[in-house]
Amino acid sequence: NIMRRDNNSCQYCGTIKGQLTIDHIIPKSRGGTESWDNLVAACVKFNNKKGNKTPDEANLNLLKRPGKPNHILFIKQFAGKVDDNWKPYLFMD
């Protein structure tokens, strides 16, 4: 679900090519949690570059702030295009 939320792209460089991993923004060894706010998709290159550091310590910037996705994200990914007639009922103005 982290990969889906992040559109199967590295949240440090934006690549969609190659193998992606899950990165703990605050490393587990330093108290980071397994939560929506602390996990992002990352390519192997940038996950290795970051290592056991925070993004600031590794001089990396996240492309977007991670968070808990809402149900609409998953509906759009599974259903493809959402019919315009349904958007008001899905709170998608």
N, C-alpha and C positions, 0 to 999 in steps of 0.2 A: 504494500500500500504506500510505502514511502516513495518507491520508484514511480508509481502512478501519480501520486501527488506532485512529484517533481518533473513530470512529463518525460521520464526516462532520460534525463539530462543532468550532467554534472552541475552542481550548484555553485562551483567555484569558477569553472571555465566555460560552461555552457555546452560542451560537446555531447553529442548523442552517439558518437562512434566509440567502439571498443567496449571493454568490460567496465561495468559500473559496480560500485560497492556502496555499502551504507557507512557513513561517517558519523561519529559522535562529535558534535561541535565542541562541547566540553568533554574531553576524554573520560571514559569510565574510570580510569585509574585516578582521576582528579575530581571524582564526585559527580560526573555527568550521568544523566539518567537515560533510560530507554523510553523517551517520550517524543511526541510529535514535534515539540519545540527544540529538541536537541539532536534529532536525526535528520540527515539529508543524504541524497544520492550524490556520490562523488566518483569521478573516474579514478582509476588506480594511480595515475601519475600524481594527481593533486591530493589524494588520500595519503599517499606515501610522503609527499612533500610536507603535508601538515603533521603527520605522525602523531606524537603525544603532546601536541601543542594546541593552543586555542587558535582560531583564525588570525587574531591580532598578532599573536606571537610568531606565527608563520608568515606574516605579511600577506594574508589572503583576505579577500572580501567575498561574502556570500552574495549571489545575484539577487536573491529575495529572502525575506525573513520566513523561516519555516513556521508552520502552525498546523493545528488540527484541521483537516479538510472537512467541508460539509458534504452532505449527501448528494448535492447537485453535481459536484465534480465527478463522482462515480457514475451517476446516471448518464451524464454526457459522454463519459468514456465507454460505457457499455452500450449505450443506445446510439451513439454517433451524434447526428444532428438532432437537436430538440425542436419539435414542431412549435412554431411561434404561438399557436393557440394555447399551448400548455404553459408557456413562460409565466403568466401571472399566477398560476397555481403552484409553480415551483419557486416562486419569489425570485424570478430572473428578469424582472422588468426589461 
